[in-house]
Amino acid sequence: MKLFKVLCIGGSDSCGGAGIQADLKAISACGCWGTSVITAVTAQNTCGVSGIFPVVPRFIGKQMETVLSDVYVDAVKTGMLLSPEIISVVAKKVKKHGLSKMVVDPVMMAKGGKALLEKKALTTLIKDLLPLAYAVTPNVPEAETLAKMAIGSVADMKEAALKIHDLGVENVLIKGGHLPSNGKTDVTDILYNGNYYEFSSERINKRHLHGTGCTYASALAAGIAKGNSIMDSALQARILMIAAIKNAVDPGKGYGSVNVFGEYLRNKC
């Protein structure tokens, strides 16, 4: 039986709810093997991020080279990349190793409001990394930044997806959870790859949503690693995400985290 492998590139969350820790949980829950490259170490808990210590770009490149010299990966998922220099070294290694199945989660802000992408890094992300991506998974605020427009409706999401697609990304998946509900009881995600697809489900009103973006993008990467279509991968990632939200855990005093391991872990917390 083939072991499908995903390389996760991103920051470490010392409280375990998001970042590399969330990536590896989601990939494991999807039946794949996760490898990792750490771009930054954070000091954070459920109440927020109190500090960020970036890994030097040269060592990020060394981590990638060391893993890829030994392990053939079926997909790549990127998260927190922080600086132009980090994005540049990741893009260089992706091109060198011909890593075509890359999911870029354009992480820009922590749930508590801490910036996780330097302002000067946005141009590098758009110019150097997005054209290499098989898929990009922005939430609404991230999509607004990438598309340079305000988003207040599903129609706006579709327009933004087209604009982001024009940046060179094959598949654009905009997550609609941040869209104002305006009395609606559902949440809609938009996938655009030359055609539009909508994924809608009932809105789950929960406070404990830490790690949603990382988990969703990692589950998407796991599906792609298995050779599934972008549609099937997005659908399965969404199903996992809904279950993870419903089974969220609350380990500290602040925001709790989504839980891909279901009732078993929730009943232990």
Residue, then its C-alpha position, 0 to 999 in steps of 0.5 A: m500500500k502506497l504511503f502518501k507524503v505531504l511536506c508542510i512548510g510553516g511556523s510552529d504554534s507552541c500551544g498546538g492549535a495551528g501552524i505545523q502542529a495543526d498541519l501534521k494532525a490534519i494530514s495524519a487524520c487524512g491517512c497521509w504522512g506529514t514531513s515538516v520545515i519550520t519557518a518560525v518559532t512562536a511564543q503563543n497560547t490560546c490567548g494570543v501570540s506574544g513573540i515570533f522568532p524567524v528561522v534564518p532563510r538559509f536554514i529553511g532551505k537546508q531543512m527542505e533540501t535534507v527532507l527532499s533528498d530522502v523523501y519523495v513528497d506527493a504534495v506541499k502545503t505552505g503556511m506562515l512564511l513571514s518575510p520576503e527572504i523566507i518566501s524567496v528561498v521556499a520558491k527557489k527550492v520548490k522550482k528546483h525540485g519540481l514540486s508542482k502540487m503545492v497548496v499555498d495558505p497565504v497566512m497573514m494574521a493570527k486569530g488574536g491579531k498578530a501579523l504573520l506576514e510582513k507588509k513587504a513580503l506580500t509582493t514577493l508572495i504574489k510574484d514568486l510563490l503564487p505562480l508556482a501554486y497548484a492551489v491557494t486557500p485565502n480566507v475573505p480578509e486574505a482574498e481582499t488583500l490579494a485581489k485588492m478589493a472589498i468582499g461583502s458577498v458571494a458574488d464579490m468572492k467570485e470576482a476576487a477568485l478570478k483576480i487571484h487566478d489571474l495572478g497565475v494560480e491554477n485553483v483558487l479556493i476562497k473560504g467564506g467563514h469570515l463573510p458577514s452572515n447578514g442573517k444567512t444560516d449557511v457558509t459558502d466557499i468558492l473554488y475557481n479554476g476557469n469554472y466556478y464551484e460553490f460549497s455550502s453548509e450550515r454555519i456553525n457558531k462557535r468561539h473555538l475556531h483556532g487552526t481552521g485555515c491550517t487544517y483546511a489547507s492541509a486536508l486539501a493537500a492530503g487529498i491532492a497528494k492521494g491523486n484526487s481531483i481538486m473538487d474531491s479534495a476540496l469536498q473532503a477537506r470541507i467535510l473534515m473541517i466541519a467535523a473538526i469545528k463541531n468537535a473543537v477543544d478548549p485547552g486554555k483560557g482563550y480561543g480553543s482549537v478545532n479537533v480533527f480527532g473527533e469525540y475521542l480527544r474532545n472527551k479527554c479535554 
